[in-house]
Amino acid sequence: MILYSRNDCPLCEDVEDTLLRLNIAYTFIDIDTDEKLVQKYHVRIPLLVNAQKQELGWPFDDIQLKEFARHD
């Protein structure tokens, strides 16, 4: 699973904490490292993308996140 995020983003930090708490593996991608990612995801972070390229945007709860992670 990929977490599109940025540093100093409180919502993103909350999502990271939740992923860790639920023991869900993820790869952090800081959108600020690539202008194309900033343009694409600026107002959409935190955003999760699973192996099937499905997206889960904020807001979501633990139940939705667990279900989404089943498809990774």
Protein Blocks (a to p, Z undefined) as FASTA:
>chain_A
ZZdddehilklmmmmmmmmmnopacddddfklpmklmmmmmmmpccdddfkopacddddd
fklmmmmmmmZZ
